[in-house]
Every structure is written in C-alpha cells, then in structure tokens.
Amino acid sequence: MFWKSSLPNALKIVLFFFVTKTSADVETSTLSSDAVEEALLLADVALEEWKKKEFERQRIDRDFVDDDIAGIRHDYLLPCGSKSRYLESVQQRYEVASKLLIHSFDLSSDQVRSSVGGIEPRSRGRDLCSRSFNATCDPDSKYRTYDGSCNNLRNPLWGAAPSCYLRLVDPDYGDGISEKRRSTSGGPLPSPRTVSVKLHGELAQTIPNVTAMLTIWGQFLGHDLLLTPVTKGPKGEMLRCCPVRKNNHPQCDPIIIEPGDPFFAQFNVTCLHNVRSAACGTCALGPRQQVDEETVFIDASQLYGPNENISRSLRKFDGTGNLRFIKSKDGGELLSLSNNPKRDFCSFQNPKLDCFRSGKYIFFIRVSTFALTAKIKKEKLTFVDNWCSIDQKVG
C-alpha cells in the first residue's frame, strides 16, 4: 500500500497509538471530526517522507535511456495539466488519510463511503481546494471560456475542464480507497495482457455495413470530450515503470508480459510501461476518482485547444481569428508543424518527417484523425475568410 511504504518507523509508532486510542473511543459506523483531522496531520507527515524518496527516485530515473519509444509516446499523449497535477498533489493527503482511518477502524469497502465520505475536514486542504473550484462569470460576455466554465451561470463549473468523471456505479477498489481491484478470493487479478491473449487472441472480424470512417469519426469526437491523464512527476515528467524495481513510483502499474507471448516474445519484451490514471482533486475523503482534462462540450477543443495557452499558440493573430497553417506542395492548407520535434516523440524517429500540431497531442501521429482534422480546419478557414469578406463589405 502507498501509505504503508511511505511511513517511517517513528510515524508507525504514532499511528499505533492513534489506532489504539480512537478504536476504543469511536464506533466504526461514525467518525468524529477530531479523528479525521488527526489522520490528515499524519498523512502530511507521511507525504513529507514520500517526497524525500521522490527526489532519490528522480535521480535514479535520470540515468535511464529513453529506449522505450512506445511507452514514451503513450505517456506523452496523456498529458496532465498543471491544475490537475496541483489538485492531485492536494488530494494525496485525503487519500492517505482515508486509508489511515479505514485501517484504524477496520472498515470494510462497503463502509467507506458512509463512514469516511461525509466528513468535512477543517484543515488547510479545504482552503487550497476552494480556490481552485471557484469561477467568476461575466453574464454579458460575448464569448465562451476556453475551459468550459460559466457555460451554465447557475452551475459555472458543470462541464468545465478539468473535472472529475461521474460514475454509473460505485468504485470497487481492493482497499475501498485506491488500491487495484482484487479477485473474489482476495488475490491479484491477472495481467491485462494475459486476459487479452486468452479472450481475444489474434482474431480479426470485419463489419460489412460500415466503413473505417465510423472509427475515425468516433475517435475525433471522443478526443473532443475525453482525456484521462496519467500521474506525472512533480514537474510534469514521465514516470519510469519498466523494468520493475523496488523503488518504482507508487503510481506505476506496469503490465507484465508472460513468456511465450504471441507478439512480444519475439522482441524479448517482458514489461510494458503503464502508469495509473491521475487522481481527481475532489478535496474530500473517500474513494479515488479520475479526472477529465477536456470539457464535456462538443467545442472542437481537439482543433482549437483545451485551454488558453494552447489555443493562443495555434492562432495567427492577424485579425482574422484564423489558425496557423502551412502550404503543401500542391497549394493546399495543412496543420502547422510541431514546434518541438525533438520532444514530441513522433518526429524524432525520422528527421525528414515532421509531425503536425493541433489542439490535441493525439493527432500528431494518427494519419486518419490528422486527415479529418485537416479537412475540418480547412472548412473553418473557408468560413472565416467568407465571414471577413462579408464583414468588410458591410463595414
């Protein structure tokens, strides 16, 4: 468990007295605010200890060679914005405190939500969160916001980015808070790759009544609505999860490849880089939630960008409102080129092939979605040019 591996011996002694004292005085069905505050203070101590280990882990990771191209690219395509990283760092103390309380009162997974989720902490974490969850709206504004806030003036944060996903069913974590789900016998579940090989194999089915455009359009629309980032380092750097080491980051969740794998065995691959999804900053005790970096509105954020910084970097600022583009050899208009080919983990494999830029990193490397994005962008440019022409005539 994350908090167990982070606790120094001195803190474990403090925890022992905390557990002994509170278990005798408080029923497991209810928790007092004092018990919650004490757990949050202990969580702060545990996280300070964890930060010391993080610096050592970063030093070791700097010695690794970036030879896992697939892992690096996958991580790059799931960026975690600065606001999400900040809220996740705040949420860590609530997660650790929740585990301490569950351990202290011997709560089952079913008791987690009723016993822990309803407590309102008084500590400083609430102030840190409240500043991030406030939105000031101008009801007379002619333009919508980049992050989707204030689309609903009564509930200005509905659909804004970043925000927590809503669940159809309650989570079923192994410890009720954040640990990976376990089997009914209590053991670990099989590797996702093992399940994939056993159930799906190498079979491929064709669907005669649809074309590939169904998938391409589905991806294009999905990338406008969803982006589940993975946990990053303190400065947004990639975590190293392969090979499996004792000092791997707690959020590492590498996929182990069994000997004789029908595909990876030929490449001597035994571990696939995988990091857990970033925790959403709920600023409350209870089960871990996941974050969506995109707005829930169909607003073409995959073309214009999900926030102001990215959007401004894509625009021409020539008075037309147009996006940047480059001319192809036949005179057509294409997306602008990557502004960082050495770090986009796409262009670097061939110096003669540059990747393109858009509001979404995913369009750097997929030809199908790039083609659709370029087509929609061209239609937008045509619309803007016609609109400017009408405006000039009217003016």
N, C-alpha and C positions, 0 to 999 in steps of 0.2 A: 504494500500500500504506500501511496505517496507520502502521507504524513508520518508513517512509521519509519520510513527510510530517512526522513528529514530530522527526526527528533534526536538531539544529543542526550547523553545519559542523564545529565542534570535535569533536563526537561522531563524525561520519562519518570523521574522521581516525583517531580511536581505533579505530573499527570496522575501518578498513583494516588497521591493524597487528594487530588481533585476528584478522582473517581470514587475513592472511599468515602469522602465527605458527602458528595452530592447524591450518591446512590442510596445512602441511608436516609437522606432527608427529603428526597423528592420522588414522587411516584413516576413511573415510566410513561404514563399517559400524558403528563403535562410537564413542561419545563418552565422554570422561572427565568425572568429577565437577567437576574444576577448570574445564574448558571451559564446563560448564553454569553454574557459579557466576559465572564472568566474564560470561557472557551475561545472567544475571539482574541483575548490577550495572549493565551497560549499559542494560538495559531500564528500571531505576529512573531513570537519567538522562534517557532518552527520555520517560518518563511525566511527569517533573517539567516538562520543556519543554512537553509537551502540556497540562498543567494551566494553564500561563500563557496558552496560546491559548484555553483553555476559558473563562476569565474574560472575555476580549475577545469571544468568541462570545456569551456570555450578555448582555453589554452591548448588542450589536447586535440580538439576538433580542427584547430588551425593547421595541424600537421598532416591532415588528411588530404589526399589528392582528389580533385574533382573528376573522378573517372566514372561515376555512376550517372551517365547522361540522362537516362530515363527518370531516375529519382530526382535529379536536379530540376529537370524540366517540369515534372509533375508538381514539385514544390513551388516552382516559380509561377505556375498557372493558378495557384490557390493563395494569393496574397492576403495578408491580414493587415488591414489599415491601422494607422496609429491610434485612432479612437478605440477600435476593437481590442488592440493589444493593451491599451491602458485599462480598459474595463475588465479585461481578463485578469490582469495583474491584481486589480482590486478584488475580483471575485474569488481569487485563490484563497484569501483568508476566510471567506464564508464557506468555501468547500472544505477546507481543513477543519474549521470549527464544527461544521456539521458532522464530520467523521468522528471528531473527539466526543461530541455529545452522544452520538449513536453508540460508540464504544463504551462510554461511561454508563449509560442507562440500559445497555443491552437491548436496543430497539431492533425490531425486525424491519424488513423492507417495507411492509405494509404500514408500519407505524411512523415511517419517516415523515411523510407529508403532514400528517395530523399533529405530530409531536414537535417537529422542527420548523416546518414551512411557515407557520403562522406567527412566529416570534418576530417582534420588531426591535432590532438592536438599537442601542442608544449611542454606540461608539462612532468614531470619526468616519468610518467607512460610509455611513449614510450620507454625510455631507459631500464626500467625494463623488458619490453616485448621483445625488440630486442635481449637481451642477451639470452633469452630462445628460440628464434626462429632461432638461428644460428647453423649451423652444419659444422664441419671441416671434410672433407673427404680425405681419402688416396686412390687414384685411383689404387694403386698397392697392396692393401690389399687382402690377400687370403681368408679372412673370412668376412661374412656379420655381421652387427651390431645387437645387441640384440633388439634395439628399431626400427629397420627397416629403420633408416636414412641411407642416402647415397646409397640406392639401385639404385636410379636414380641420377647420378652425376650432371646432369643439374638442377634437382629439388630435392635436397637431402632430403627435408622434406616431399615429397609426400609419403603417406602411413605410415609415422613414428608414433610412439606412445609416448605420447598422441597427438591426433589431433582432430579437430572439424569434426563432421559429415557433409556431404554435403546434401543439401536439394533438393528434386524434385520440391517442391512448397515452397513459402514464408511462414514463420510462421504467425499464426493468434492469437496473444496474446490479452487478454482483454484490455490492455492499449497500445498495439503496441510494448511493450518492453519486458515484462516478466510475467505480471500477467496472471493467469489461464484464459483460453478461456471462454467466456460467450455465453449465448444463444442469438438468434436474437433479443429478447426483452430486452436484457441488464442484465438479471438476471443470477444467477449461474446455471451451468449445474448440472444435478442430479448426485448423488454419483455413482462411477463406479460399486459398488456392486449392487446398485439398478438396473442399466442398465443390469448387468449380469443376475440377477434373472429374470427380466422381459423378456429379449430376449432369454436367453439360458435355464433357468430353470435347471432341473436335468436330461435332456435328454442326452443319450449317443448313438452315432452312430458307427457302425463298418464298416470298409472298407475291403472288402473281397480280394482285389487283391494286398495288400501289407502286410508286417509283421511289428512287432514292431521295427525291425531294421531300418526302414525308419526314425522313430522319433529319435532313439538313434544316428544314424549317423548324422542326421541333427543337433542335439544338439552338438555333438562332433565337427562338422565343424563350427557351429555358434560360439562356445566358443573360437575357434581359431581366429576369426575375430572381435568379438564384446564384449565389456564390457562397459556398460554405468554406471559409478559410481554415487552414490548419495552424496549430500553435507554432510560433516563431521564437527566436531568441530575443533577448532584451532590446536589441537594435534592429529587429526585423530579419535577422539572418536565419538561414536554414539550419535545422537541427540534423545531426548525424545519427542515424539509427541502424546502419549496417556498416561493419559487422556488429553482431550483438555483443555488447560489453556490459560489465557490471556497473559502470558509471554512465550508462546511457541516460539521456534525459527522461524524466518520469512520463512525459507525454509521447515518447517513442512507442510505436506499436508495429514493429517490423513483421512482415509476412514471411514465415519460414517455408522454404521450398524443400519438399521431401526428395530423397534420392530416387532417380528414375522418372522424374517429371517429364511428361511427353514433349515439352517445349524447352524448358530452362536447363535441362540436364546437359544438352549439347553445348551450352555456353558456360557450364560449371557455375551457374548462379545458385546460391543456397539461401539468399536473403534478399527480400525486396524492401526498399525504403518505404516506410509508411509512418506518418505522424497523425495523432488523433486530432479531430476537429477542435478548433478553438472554443473555449467555454464562453458562453454569452454572459455579459455582466448584468445579472439580474439584481445584484446588490441585496440578496436575500439568502437566508439559509434554505437548504433543501437540495433536491437532485440537480445535477448538472444539465444545462441546456445548451443548445447550439445556436450559432449566430449566422445571420444572412447579411452579407455585405452589400447586397443590391436592394433597391426599392422594390416594393411589391407591385408597382405600377408598370404598365407597358409604355415606357417612356423613351425607348431606344437608347438606354444607357450603354449598351454594348457598342453603340456608334459614337455617341457624344461624350461618354464617360460618366461614372457613377458619382463623381464629386467635382468640385470647382477646380481643383488643381489639375486633374487630368483633362477636364474639358477645356480649360484655357490653353493647355499645351497642344491641343489638337486644332485650335481655331486660327484663322488667318489674321483677324483683326484689321481688315481692310475696309470696314464699313458695310460689308455685305452680310456679315454673320456666317459666312461660309467656313467650312472646314478646310484644312490644308490638304493638298493632293499633289501628285506628281503626274507628269505626262508620260504615257507609254510610247513605244516606238511608232505605233500606228496612230498616235494623236489622241488616244483615249485617256481617261482620267482614272487614276488608281489611288488607293490609300497611300498616305505618306509613309516613308521608310522608317524603320526603327531608329530611334535616336540614341540607342545604346547597344549596338550589335555585339559588343564584347561581353555583355552581361545578360542578354535576353535569352541565352541558351537555346537559340534557334539558328541565328545567322552564323554563329562561330564555327559550325562544322564545315562550312564552305565559304571562304571569303568573297566568292563571286555571287553568292546568293544572299541577298538581304531580306529580312523579314519586314512585314508591314506593321503599321501602328493603327490602333483603333481604341475604342473605349474599353475594350476587354482584351486581356492578355491572350485568351484562348484563340483569338483569330490570327495570331502570329503564325501558326503552324498548320492549320487545317485549310486545305485548298478549297474544300466545298463551302465552308462557312465564310471564308475570305471572299469567294466569288459572289455569294449572296449579299454580303455586307457591302462590297464594292458596288454592286448593282443598286442597292437601296441608297447608298451615298450619292451615286450619280443622279438618281431621280430627285434627291433632295437638292443637289446643286442646280438642276434644271428648274426646280420650283423656285428657289431663291433668286436665280437670275431673272425669271419671268416676273417675280414679285417686285424686284428692284426696278425693272423696266416700267411696270405699271405705276409704281410709286413716283418715279421721276416724271412720268407724263402728267400725273395728277398734280405733282408739285409745281 
